Every structure is written in structure tokens, then in C-alpha cells.
Amino acid sequence: MPKALSEAAIRQYRDEGYYFPVPVLTADETLALRQKLEGFESSQGHPLDGA
């Protein structure tokens, strides 16, 4: 299995107990999902309230 983290990232995880940030979406994917969410919110007449 190939390594996903660099040696520096592994060191940070070992030193700090976490590694951040971990990119999971491209900028284009993020934009597309945001537009989809905003379209849904617009169709509802308001943004989601987080409840």
C-alpha cells in the first residue's frame, strides 16, 4: 500500500497527535458541492439552520 503522508506529516502526527489539513476534495469538487447546496437553500427560501 503506498504512503499517503509525507515523512514530515507523519512526524507532525507523532509529535502533535493530529495532522491537518487533509485535502479530500479538489477546488472544482468543492465549488460544485457548494453550488448544489446554495441551489437547494435557495429553493427552500432560506439557508439551512444547522438543526
PDBQT receptor file of N, H, CA, C and O in Angstrom, charges set to zero:
ATOM      1  N   MET A   1       0.838  -1.171   0.000  1.00  0.00    +0.000 N 
ATOM      2  CA  MET A   1       0.000   0.000   0.000  1.00  0.00    +0.000 C 
ATOM      3  C   MET A   1       0.891   1.245   0.000  1.00  0.00    +0.000 C 
ATOM      4  O   MET A   1       1.781   1.355   0.843  1.00  0.00    +0.000 OA
ATOM      5  N   PRO A   2       0.674   2.179  -0.920  1.00  0.00    +0.000 N 
ATOM      6  CA  PRO A   2       1.509   3.371  -0.982  1.00  0.00    +0.000 C 
ATOM      7  C   PRO A   2       1.232   4.306   0.198  1.00  0.00    +0.000 C 
ATOM      8  O   PRO A   2       0.128   4.344   0.742  1.00  0.00    +0.000 OA
ATOM      9  N   LYS A   3       2.255   5.046   0.570  1.00  0.00    +0.000 N 
ATOM     10  H   LYS A   3       3.151   5.015   0.128  1.00  0.00    +0.000 HD
ATOM     11  CA  LYS A   3       2.105   6.019   1.648  1.00  0.00    +0.000 C 
ATOM     12  C   LYS A   3       1.315   7.220   1.156  1.00  0.00    +0.000 C 
ATOM     13  O   LYS A   3       1.531   7.696   0.041  1.00  0.00    +0.000 OA
ATOM     14  N   ALA A   4       0.407   7.706   1.977  1.00  0.00    +0.000 N 
ATOM     15  H   ALA A   4       0.231   7.320   2.883  1.00  0.00    +0.000 HD
ATOM     16  CA  ALA A   4      -0.372   8.886   1.629  1.00  0.00    +0.000 C 
ATOM     17  C   ALA A   4       0.198  10.135   2.291  1.00  0.00    +0.000 C 
ATOM     18  O   ALA A   4      -0.056  11.249   1.834  1.00  0.00    +0.000 OA
ATOM     19  N   LEU A   5       0.958   9.960   3.353  1.00  0.00    +0.000 N 
ATOM     20  H   LEU A   5       1.164   9.055   3.724  1.00  0.00    +0.000 HD
ATOM     21  CA  LEU A   5       1.518  11.101   4.080  1.00  0.00    +0.000 C 
ATOM     22  C   LEU A   5       3.032  11.159   3.897  1.00  0.00    +0.000 C 
ATOM     23  O   LEU A   5       3.709  10.135   3.803  1.00  0.00    +0.000 OA
ATOM     24  N   SER A   6       3.533  12.371   3.850  1.00  0.00    +0.000 N 
ATOM     25  H   SER A   6       2.984  13.203   3.926  1.00  0.00    +0.000 HD
ATOM     26  CA  SER A   6       4.983  12.563   3.757  1.00  0.00    +0.000 C 
ATOM     27  C   SER A   6       5.622  12.252   5.123  1.00  0.00    +0.000 C 
ATOM     28  O   SER A   6       4.928  12.122   6.131  1.00  0.00    +0.000 OA
ATOM     29  N   GLU A   7       6.921  12.138   5.129  1.00  0.00    +0.000 N 
ATOM     30  H   GLU A   7       7.485  12.243   4.310  1.00  0.00    +0.000 HD
ATOM     31  CA  GLU A   7       7.628  11.917   6.393  1.00  0.00    +0.000 C 
ATOM     32  C   GLU A   7       7.369  13.071   7.363  1.00  0.00    +0.000 C 
ATOM     33  O   GLU A   7       7.223  12.852   8.566  1.00  0.00    +0.000 OA
ATOM     34  N   ALA A   8       7.312  14.301   6.840  1.00  0.00    +0.000 N 
ATOM     35  H   ALA A   8       7.431  14.478   5.863  1.00  0.00    +0.000 HD
ATOM     36  CA  ALA A   8       7.044  15.470   7.687  1.00  0.00    +0.000 C 
ATOM     37  C   ALA A   8       5.649  15.392   8.302  1.00  0.00    +0.000 C 
ATOM     38  O   ALA A   8       5.457  15.743   9.466  1.00  0.00    +0.000 OA
ATOM     39  N   ALA A   9       4.679  14.932   7.518  1.00  0.00    +0.000 N 
ATOM     40  H   ALA A   9       4.835  14.647   6.573  1.00  0.00    +0.000 HD
ATOM     41  CA  ALA A   9       3.307  14.796   8.022  1.00  0.00    +0.000 C 
ATOM     42  C   ALA A   9       3.242  13.724   9.105  1.00  0.00    +0.000 C 
ATOM     43  O   ALA A   9       2.567  13.899  10.120  1.00  0.00    +0.000 OA
ATOM     44  N   ILE A  10       3.933  12.634   8.889  1.00  0.00    +0.000 N 
ATOM     45  H   ILE A  10       4.481  12.492   8.065  1.00  0.00    +0.000 HD
ATOM     46  CA  ILE A  10       3.967  11.570   9.892  1.00  0.00    +0.000 C 
ATOM     47  C   ILE A  10       4.615  12.064  11.173  1.00  0.00    +0.000 C 
ATOM     48  O   ILE A  10       4.148  11.759  12.271  1.00  0.00    +0.000 OA
ATOM     49  N   ARG A  11       5.690  12.825  11.033  1.00  0.00    +0.000 N 
ATOM     50  H   ARG A  11       6.070  13.072  10.142  1.00  0.00    +0.000 HD
ATOM     51  CA  ARG A  11       6.363  13.397  12.193  1.00  0.00    +0.000 C 
ATOM     52  C   ARG A  11       5.422  14.321  12.959  1.00  0.00    +0.000 C 
ATOM     53  O   ARG A  11       5.359  14.277  14.188  1.00  0.00    +0.000 OA
ATOM     54  N   GLN A  12       4.682  15.170  12.209  1.00  0.00    +0.000 N 
ATOM     55  H   GLN A  12       4.733  15.205  11.211  1.00  0.00    +0.000 HD
ATOM     56  CA  GLN A  12       3.742  16.081  12.869  1.00  0.00    +0.000 C 
ATOM     57  C   GLN A  12       2.679  15.290  13.628  1.00  0.00    +0.000 C 
ATOM     58  O   GLN A  12       2.320  15.640  14.752  1.00  0.00    +0.000 OA
ATOM     59  N   TYR A  13       2.183  14.230  13.012  1.00  0.00    +0.000 N 
ATOM     60  H   TYR A  13       2.475  13.945  12.098  1.00  0.00    +0.000 HD
ATOM     61  CA  TYR A  13       1.167  13.407  13.672  1.00  0.00    +0.000 C 
ATOM     62  C   TYR A  13       1.731  12.791  14.950  1.00  0.00    +0.000 C 
ATOM     63  O   TYR A  13       1.068  12.783  15.987  1.00  0.00    +0.000 OA
ATOM     64  N   ARG A  14       2.920  12.290  14.873  1.00  0.00    +0.000 N 
ATOM     65  H   ARG A  14       3.459  12.296  14.031  1.00  0.00    +0.000 HD
ATOM     66  CA  ARG A  14       3.537  11.677  16.058  1.00  0.00    +0.000 C 
ATOM     67  C   ARG A  14       3.808  12.709  17.147  1.00  0.00    +0.000 C 
ATOM     68  O   ARG A  14       3.652  12.417  18.333  1.00  0.00    +0.000 OA
ATOM     69  N   ASP A  15       4.214  13.915  16.750  1.00  0.00    +0.000 N 
ATOM     70  H   ASP A  15       4.340  14.152  15.787  1.00  0.00    +0.000 HD
ATOM     71  CA  ASP A  15       4.516  14.971  17.720  1.00  0.00    +0.000 C 
ATOM     72  C   ASP A  15       3.262  15.622  18.297  1.00  0.00    +0.000 C 
ATOM     73  O   ASP A  15       3.187  15.883  19.498  1.00  0.00    +0.000 OA
ATOM     74  N   GLU A  16       2.280  15.883  17.434  1.00  0.00    +0.000 N 
ATOM     75  H   GLU A  16       2.341  15.671  16.459  1.00  0.00    +0.000 HD
ATOM     76  CA  GLU A  16       1.110  16.655  17.840  1.00  0.00    +0.000 C 
ATOM     77  C   GLU A  16      -0.127  15.796  18.131  1.00  0.00    +0.000 C 
ATOM     78  O   GLU A  16      -1.034  16.236  18.838  1.00  0.00    +0.000 OA
ATOM     79  N   GLY A  17      -0.165  14.588  17.595  1.00  0.00    +0.000 N 
ATOM     80  H   GLY A  17       0.571  14.231  17.021  1.00  0.00    +0.000 HD
ATOM     81  CA  GLY A  17      -1.326  13.729  17.792  1.00  0.00    +0.000 C 
ATOM     82  C   GLY A  17      -2.417  13.930  16.755  1.00  0.00    +0.000 C 
ATOM     83  O   GLY A  17      -3.480  13.316  16.841  1.00  0.00    +0.000 OA
ATOM     84  N   TYR A  18      -2.161  14.783  15.779  1.00  0.00    +0.000 N 
ATOM     85  H   TYR A  18      -1.297  15.282  15.708  1.00  0.00    +0.000 HD
ATOM     86  CA  TYR A  18      -3.115  15.011  14.686  1.00  0.00    +0.000 C 
ATOM     87  C   TYR A  18      -2.354  15.515  13.471  1.00  0.00    +0.000 C 
ATOM     88  O   TYR A  18      -1.218  15.976  13.582  1.00  0.00    +0.000 OA
ATOM     89  N   TYR A  19      -2.980  15.424  12.333  1.00  0.00    +0.000 N 
ATOM     90  H   TYR A  19      -3.903  15.050  12.243  1.00  0.00    +0.000 HD
ATOM     91  CA  TYR A  19      -2.410  16.002  11.110  1.00  0.00    +0.000 C 
ATOM     92  C   TYR A  19      -3.502  16.771  10.397  1.00  0.00    +0.000 C 
ATOM     93  O   TYR A  19      -4.588  16.245  10.154  1.00  0.00    +0.000 OA
ATOM     94  N   PHE A  20      -3.212  18.015  10.065  1.00  0.00    +0.000 N 
ATOM     95  H   PHE A  20      -2.330  18.443  10.263  1.00  0.00    +0.000 HD
ATOM     96  CA  PHE A  20      -4.185  18.905   9.432  1.00  0.00    +0.000 C 
ATOM     97  C   PHE A  20      -3.446  19.835   8.501  1.00  0.00    +0.000 C 
ATOM     98  O   PHE A  20      -2.334  20.245   8.832  1.00  0.00    +0.000 OA
ATOM     99  N   PRO A  21      -3.988  20.186   7.374  1.00  0.00    +0.000 N 
ATOM    100  CA  PRO A  21      -5.243  19.728   6.765  1.00  0.00    +0.000 C 
ATOM    101  C   PRO A  21      -5.011  18.500   5.894  1.00  0.00    +0.000 C 
ATOM    102  O   PRO A  21      -3.906  18.271   5.404  1.00  0.00    +0.000 OA
ATOM    103  N   VAL A  22      -6.052  17.726   5.711  1.00  0.00    +0.000 N 
ATOM    104  H   VAL A  22      -6.950  17.912   6.108  1.00  0.00    +0.000 HD
ATOM    105  CA  VAL A  22      -6.015  16.580   4.811  1.00  0.00    +0.000 C 
ATOM    106  C   VAL A  22      -6.970  16.890   3.669  1.00  0.00    +0.000 C 
ATOM    107  O   VAL A  22      -8.186  16.833   3.857  1.00  0.00    +0.000 OA
ATOM    108  N   PRO A  23      -6.451  17.217   2.488  1.00  0.00    +0.000 N 
ATOM    109  CA  PRO A  23      -7.324  17.560   1.373  1.00  0.00    +0.000 C 
ATOM    110  C   PRO A  23      -8.088  16.320   0.896  1.00  0.00    +0.000 C 
ATOM    111  O   PRO A  23      -7.490  15.285   0.601  1.00  0.00    +0.000 OA
ATOM    112  N   VAL A  24      -9.408  16.443   0.825  1.00  0.00    +0.000 N 
ATOM    113  H   VAL A  24      -9.893  17.284   1.065  1.00  0.00    +0.000 HD
ATOM    114  CA  VAL A  24     -10.222  15.313   0.370  1.00  0.00    +0.000 C 
ATOM    115  C   VAL A  24     -11.007  15.633  -0.893  1.00  0.00    +0.000 C 
ATOM    116  O   VAL A  24     -11.449  14.721  -1.592  1.00  0.00    +0.000 OA
ATOM    117  N   LEU A  25     -11.186  16.917  -1.196  1.00  0.00    +0.000 N 
ATOM    118  H   LEU A  25     -10.827  17.657  -0.629  1.00  0.00    +0.000 HD
ATOM    119  CA  LEU A  25     -11.889  17.335  -2.402  1.00  0.00    +0.000 C 
ATOM    120  C   LEU A  25     -11.032  18.340  -3.159  1.00  0.00    +0.000 C 
ATOM    121  O   LEU A  25     -10.296  19.123  -2.558  1.00  0.00    +0.000 OA
ATOM    122  N   THR A  26     -11.135  18.309  -4.480  1.00  0.00    +0.000 N 
ATOM    123  H   THR A  26     -11.733  17.673  -4.968  1.00  0.00    +0.000 HD
ATOM    124  CA  THR A  26     -10.459  19.326  -5.282  1.00  0.00    +0.000 C 
ATOM    125  C   THR A  26     -11.242  20.637  -5.180  1.00  0.00    +0.000 C 
ATOM    126  O   THR A  26     -12.374  20.646  -4.697  1.00  0.00    +0.000 OA
ATOM    127  N   ALA A  27     -10.659  21.714  -5.621  1.00  0.00    +0.000 N 
ATOM    128  H   ALA A  27      -9.740  21.707  -6.013  1.00  0.00    +0.000 HD
ATOM    129  CA  ALA A  27     -11.346  23.007  -5.625  1.00  0.00    +0.000 C 
ATOM    130  C   ALA A  27     -12.606  22.940  -6.494  1.00  0.00    +0.000 C 
ATOM    131  O   ALA A  27     -13.637  23.508  -6.134  1.00  0.00    +0.000 OA
ATOM    132  N   ASP A  28     -12.525  22.252  -7.630  1.00  0.00    +0.000 N 
ATOM    133  H   ASP A  28     -11.688  21.791  -7.922  1.00  0.00    +0.000 HD
ATOM    134  CA  ASP A  28     -13.697  22.118  -8.509  1.00  0.00    +0.000 C 
ATOM    135  C   ASP A  28     -14.816  21.318  -7.841  1.00  0.00    +0.000 C 
ATOM    136  O   ASP A  28     -15.988  21.674  -7.963  1.00  0.00    +0.000 OA
ATOM    137  N   GLU A  29     -14.462  20.247  -7.141  1.00  0.00    +0.000 N 
ATOM    138  H   GLU A  29     -13.509  19.958  -7.043  1.00  0.00    +0.000 HD
ATOM    139  CA  GLU A  29     -15.470  19.454  -6.430  1.00  0.00    +0.000 C 
ATOM    140  C   GLU A  29     -16.132  20.273  -5.322  1.00  0.00    +0.000 C 
ATOM    141  O   GLU A  29     -17.346  20.211  -5.129  1.00  0.00    +0.000 OA
ATOM    142  N   THR A  30     -15.323  21.034  -4.605  1.00  0.00    +0.000 N 
ATOM    143  H   THR A  30     -14.336  21.085  -4.761  1.00  0.00    +0.000 HD
ATOM    144  CA  THR A  30     -15.843  21.883  -3.536  1.00  0.00    +0.000 C 
ATOM    145  C   THR A  30     -16.806  22.917  -4.093  1.00  0.00    +0.000 C 
ATOM    146  O   THR A  30     -17.882  23.131  -3.535  1.00  0.00    +0.000 OA
ATOM    147  N   LEU A  31     -16.428  23.557  -5.187  1.00  0.00    +0.000 N 
ATOM    148  H   LEU A  31     -15.554  23.383  -5.641  1.00  0.00    +0.000 HD
ATOM    149  CA  LEU A  31     -17.289  24.555  -5.814  1.00  0.00    +0.000 C 
ATOM    150  C   LEU A  31     -18.606  23.941  -6.275  1.00  0.00    +0.000 C 
ATOM    151  O   LEU A  31     -19.669  24.521  -6.056  1.00  0.00    +0.000 OA
ATOM    152  N   ALA A  32     -18.546  22.790  -6.902  1.00  0.00    +0.000 N 
ATOM    153  H   ALA A  32     -17.683  22.319  -7.081  1.00  0.00    +0.000 HD
ATOM    154  CA  ALA A  32     -19.756  22.133  -7.391  1.00  0.00    +0.000 C 
ATOM    155  C   ALA A  32     -20.697  21.779  -6.238  1.00  0.00    +0.000 C 
ATOM    156  O   ALA A  32     -21.909  21.971  -6.344  1.00  0.00    +0.000 OA
ATOM    157  N   LEU A  33     -20.149  21.269  -5.150  1.00  0.00    +0.000 N 
ATOM    158  H   LEU A  33     -19.165  21.112  -5.063  1.00  0.00    +0.000 HD
ATOM    159  CA  LEU A  33     -20.984  20.931  -3.996  1.00  0.00    +0.000 C 
ATOM    160  C   LEU A  33     -21.565  22.177  -3.332  1.00  0.00    +0.000 C 
ATOM    161  O   LEU A  33     -22.716  22.174  -2.896  1.00  0.00    +0.000 OA
ATOM    162  N   ARG A  34     -20.774  23.231  -3.258  1.00  0.00    +0.000 N 
ATOM    163  H   ARG A  34     -19.839  23.234  -3.612  1.00  0.00    +0.000 HD
ATOM    164  CA  ARG A  34     -21.294  24.472  -2.675  1.00  0.00    +0.000 C 
ATOM    165  C   ARG A  34     -22.438  25.032  -3.517  1.00  0.00    +0.000 C 
ATOM    166  O   ARG A  34     -23.449  25.481  -2.977  1.00  0.00    +0.000 OA
ATOM    167  N   GLN A  35     -22.279  25.006  -4.833  1.00  0.00    +0.000 N 
ATOM    168  H   GLN A  35     -21.458  24.641  -5.272  1.00  0.00    +0.000 HD
ATOM    169  CA  GLN A  35     -23.341  25.497  -5.711  1.00  0.00    +0.000 C 
ATOM    170  C   GLN A  35     -24.607  24.655  -5.562  1.00  0.00    +0.000 C 
ATOM    171  O   GLN A  35     -25.717  25.187  -5.584  1.00  0.00    +0.000 OA
ATOM    172  N   LYS A  36     -24.442  23.366  -5.412  1.00  0.00    +0.000 N 
ATOM    173  H   LYS A  36     -23.541  22.934  -5.393  1.00  0.00    +0.000 HD
ATOM    174  CA  LYS A  36     -25.592  22.481  -5.224  1.00  0.00    +0.000 C 
ATOM    175  C   LYS A  36     -26.302  22.801  -3.905  1.00  0.00    +0.000 C 
ATOM    176  O   LYS A  36     -27.530  22.871  -3.861  1.00  0.00    +0.000 OA
ATOM    177  N   LEU A  37     -25.540  22.993  -2.847  1.00  0.00    +0.000 N 
ATOM    178  H   LEU A  37     -24.543  22.937  -2.883  1.00  0.00    +0.000 HD
ATOM    179  CA  LEU A  37     -26.112  23.352  -1.550  1.00  0.00    +0.000 C 
ATOM    180  C   LEU A  37     -26.825  24.695  -1.618  1.00  0.00    +0.000 C 
ATOM    181  O   LEU A  37     -27.947  24.827  -1.128  1.00  0.00    +0.000 OA
ATOM    182  N   GLU A  38     -26.184  25.691  -2.222  1.00  0.00    +0.000 N 
ATOM    183  H   GLU A  38     -25.273  25.584  -2.620  1.00  0.00    +0.000 HD
ATOM    184  CA  GLU A  38     -26.803  27.010  -2.314  1.00  0.00    +0.000 C 
ATOM    185  C   GLU A  38     -28.068  26.967  -3.167  1.00  0.00    +0.000 C 
ATOM    186  O   GLU A  38     -29.027  27.685  -2.882  1.00  0.00    +0.000 OA
ATOM    187  N   GLY A  39     -28.086  26.138  -4.206  1.00  0.00    +0.000 N 
ATOM    188  H   GLY A  39     -27.307  25.555  -4.438  1.00  0.00    +0.000 HD
ATOM    189  CA  GLY A  39     -29.290  25.974  -5.017  1.00  0.00    +0.000 C 
ATOM    190  C   GLY A  39     -30.424  25.377  -4.198  1.00  0.00    +0.000 C 
ATOM    191  O   GLY A  39     -31.568  25.820  -4.302  1.00  0.00    +0.000 OA
ATOM    192  N   PHE A  40     -30.113  24.373  -3.383  1.00  0.00    +0.000 N 
ATOM    193  H   PHE A  40     -29.183  24.014  -3.299  1.00  0.00    +0.000 HD
ATOM    194  CA  PHE A  40     -31.119  23.766  -2.515  1.00  0.00    +0.000 C 
ATOM    195  C   PHE A  40     -31.639  24.792  -1.513  1.00  0.00    +0.000 C 
ATOM    196  O   PHE A  40     -32.848  24.930  -1.326  1.00  0.00    +0.000 OA
ATOM    197  N   GLU A  41     -30.717  25.511  -0.871  1.00  0.00    +0.000 N 
ATOM    198  H   GLU A  41     -29.735  25.398  -1.023  1.00  0.00    +0.000 HD
ATOM    199  CA  GLU A  41     -31.136  26.521   0.114  1.00  0.00    +0.000 C 
ATOM    200  C   GLU A  41     -32.038  27.558  -0.535  1.00  0.00    +0.000 C 
ATOM    201  O   GLU A  41     -33.043  27.966   0.047  1.00  0.00    +0.000 OA
ATOM    202  N   SER A  42     -31.681  27.985  -1.737  1.00  0.00    +0.000 N 
ATOM    203  H   SER A  42     -30.864  27.654  -2.210  1.00  0.00    +0.000 HD
ATOM    204  CA  SER A  42     -32.479  28.967  -2.458  1.00  0.00    +0.000 C 
ATOM    205  C   SER A  42     -33.883  28.432  -2.741  1.00  0.00    +0.000 C 
ATOM    206  O   SER A  42     -34.863  29.171  -2.648  1.00  0.00    +0.000 OA
ATOM    207  N   SER A  43     -33.978  27.146  -3.086  1.00  0.00    +0.000 N 
ATOM    208  H   SER A  43     -33.182  26.545  -3.161  1.00  0.00    +0.000 HD
ATOM    209  CA  SER A  43     -35.293  26.540  -3.370  1.00  0.00    +0.000 C 
ATOM    210  C   SER A  43     -36.157  26.451  -2.113  1.00  0.00    +0.000 C 
ATOM    211  O   SER A  43     -37.382  26.367  -2.198  1.00  0.00    +0.000 OA
ATOM    212  N   GLN A  44     -35.509  26.471  -0.951  1.00  0.00    +0.000 N 
ATOM    213  H   GLN A  44     -34.514  26.539  -0.882  1.00  0.00    +0.000 HD
ATOM    214  CA  GLN A  44     -36.233  26.403   0.319  1.00  0.00    +0.000 C 
ATOM    215  C   GLN A  44     -36.600  27.790   0.842  1.00  0.00    +0.000 C 
ATOM    216  O   GLN A  44     -37.411  27.930   1.758  1.00  0.00    +0.000 OA
ATOM    217  N   GLY A  45     -35.983  28.815   0.241  1.00  0.00    +0.000 N 
ATOM    218  H   GLY A  45     -35.324  28.702  -0.502  1.00  0.00    +0.000 HD
ATOM    219  CA  GLY A  45     -36.247  30.198   0.655  1.00  0.00    +0.000 C 
ATOM    220  C   GLY A  45     -35.389  30.681   1.805  1.00  0.00    +0.000 C 
ATOM    221  O   GLY A  45     -35.563  31.798   2.290  1.00  0.00    +0.000 OA
ATOM    222  N   HIS A  46     -34.456  29.835   2.246  1.00  0.00    +0.000 N 
ATOM    223  H   HIS A  46     -34.315  28.927   1.852  1.00  0.00    +0.000 HD
ATOM    224  CA  HIS A  46     -33.574  30.232   3.364  1.00  0.00    +0.000 C 
ATOM    225  C   HIS A  46     -32.415  29.252   3.449  1.00  0.00    +0.000 C 
ATOM    226  O   HIS A  46     -32.508  28.130   2.952  1.00  0.00    +0.000 OA
ATOM    227  N   PRO A  47     -31.312  29.678   4.083  1.00  0.00    +0.000 N 
ATOM    228  CA  PRO A  47     -30.199  28.736   4.279  1.00  0.00    +0.000 C 
ATOM    229  C   PRO A  47     -30.557  27.705   5.341  1.00  0.00    +0.000 C 
ATOM    230  O   PRO A  47     -31.457  27.922   6.152  1.00  0.00    +0.000 OA
ATOM    231  N   LEU A  48     -29.852  26.593   5.329  1.00  0.00    +0.000 N 
ATOM    232  H   LEU A  48     -29.120  26.417   4.670  1.00  0.00    +0.000 HD
ATOM    233  CA  LEU A  48     -30.045  25.596   6.368  1.00  0.00    +0.000 C 
ATOM    234  C   LEU A  48     -29.620  26.182   7.707  1.00  0.00    +0.000 C 
ATOM    235  O   LEU A  48     -28.660  26.950   7.768  1.00  0.00    +0.000 OA
ATOM    236  N   ASP A  49     -30.316  25.834   8.768  1.00  0.00    +0.000 N 
ATOM    237  H   ASP A  49     -31.096  25.211   8.719  1.00  0.00    +0.000 HD
ATOM    238  CA  ASP A  49     -30.004  26.418  10.073  1.00  0.00    +0.000 C 
ATOM    239  C   ASP A  49     -29.120  25.558  10.949  1.00  0.00    +0.000 C 
ATOM    240  O   ASP A  49     -28.803  25.946  12.074  1.00  0.00    +0.000 OA
ATOM    241  N   GLY A  50     -28.718  24.406  10.464  1.00  0.00    +0.000 N 
ATOM    242  H   GLY A  50     -28.975  24.090   9.550  1.00  0.00    +0.000 HD
ATOM    243  CA  GLY A  50     -27.806  23.556  11.214  1.00  0.00    +0.000 C 
ATOM    244  C   GLY A  50     -28.495  22.681  12.254  1.00  0.00    +0.000 C 
ATOM    245  O   GLY A  50     -27.833  21.940  12.981  1.00  0.00    +0.000 OA
ATOM    246  N   ALA A  51     -29.816  22.763  12.327  1.00  0.00    +0.000 N 
ATOM    247  H   ALA A  51     -30.353  23.365  11.736  1.00  0.00    +0.000 HD
ATOM    248  CA  ALA A  51     -30.533  21.966  13.332  1.00  0.00    +0.000 C 
ATOM    249  C   ALA A  51     -30.695  20.536  12.898  1.00  0.00    +0.000 C 
ATOM    250  O   ALA A  51     -31.276  19.731  13.626  1.00  0.00    +0.000 OA
TER     251      ALA A  51
